[in-house]
Amino acid sequence: GQQLNQSPQSMFIQEGEDVSMNCTSSSIFNTWLWYKQDPGEGPVLLIALYKAGELTSNGRLTAQFGITRKDSFLNISASIPSDVGIYFCAGRPLGGSQGNLIFGKGTKLSVKP
Amino acid sequence: DAMVIQNPRYQVTQFGKPVTLSCSQTLNHNVMYWYQQKSSQAPKLLFHYYDKDFNNEADTPDNFQSRRPNTSFCFLDIRSPGLGDAAMYLCATSKPGGPVVTQYFGPGTRLTVL
């Protein structure tokens, strides 16, 4: 089946540093979503992207829908300890069915105060 | 606040003893999903309802069933839980007509099988 390649798998950074993670696919996607999941909780939607080239911000978070429609990135600026968690990208392939949301394997972010 | 609610948050059951997890939503969304998530893995879709239309994923075991008695509620029934069914179970919703695939998740139910 279709897969998303999310990288890096994990990151250990110092508080205040910027963070960048990305997802790539082998096929065209028409939607990209970025979620954050804290331990023992459900994923929380951070940013949703629906058009190629779209650049959207949510506070210190910025995400972009790649022009090729096969990738997306998420940047976090000036990281703080509460940014710790697992970040998942998810996307809907072009022509995908209603329930067909493909998830990346996640990026585990650790922030040292 | 409109939200997706899951009960209980933690469920312990015995091997082979049926268990039901519940999900309710105040978002009035047409679509409801059930995912299984094991440690350090991405959520895996089990099935979803589009209104009353049930859609099962091809690799979802027969041991897993679902009911949606009305728009607001959806249940996940595990008929004979095995040790391998211990996981976090996530409910999510979405609303067609807009960005249909944007899914909103509940807090999850952590299932332990003894």
Chai-1 contact restraints between the chains, C-beta under 6 A:
chainA,res_idxA,chainB,res_idxB,connection_type,confidence,min_distance_angstrom,max_distance_angstrom,comment,restraint_id
A,T31,B,V101,contact,1.0,0.0,6.0,A-B,restraint_1
A,E41,B,P107,contact,1.0,0.0,6.0,A-B,restraint_2
A,G42,B,L90,contact,1.0,0.0,6.0,A-B,restraint_3
A,G42,B,F105,contact,1.0,0.0,6.0,A-B,restraint_4
A,G42,B,G106,contact,1.0,0.0,6.0,A-B,restraint_5
A,G42,B,P107,contact,1.0,0.0,6.0,A-B,restraint_6
A,G42,B,G108,contact,1.0,0.0,6.0,A-B,restraint_7
A,P43,B,F105,contact,1.0,0.0,6.0,A-B,restraint_8
A,A48,B,T102,contact,1.0,0.0,6.0,A-B,restraint_9
A,Y50,B,P99,contact,1.0,0.0,6.0,A-B,restraint_10
A,R92,B,V101,contact,1.0,0.0,6.0,A-B,restraint_11
A,Q98,B,Y50,contact,1.0,0.0,6.0,A-B,restraint_12
A,G99,B,H48,contact,1.0,0.0,6.0,A-B,restraint_13
A,G99,B,N55,contact,1.0,0.0,6.0,A-B,restraint_14
A,L101,B,V101,contact,1.0,0.0,6.0,A-B,restraint_15
A,F103,B,A42,contact,1.0,0.0,6.0,A-B,restraint_16
A,F103,B,P43,contact,1.0,0.0,6.0,A-B,restraint_17
A,K105,B,A42,contact,1.0,0.0,6.0,A-B,restraint_18
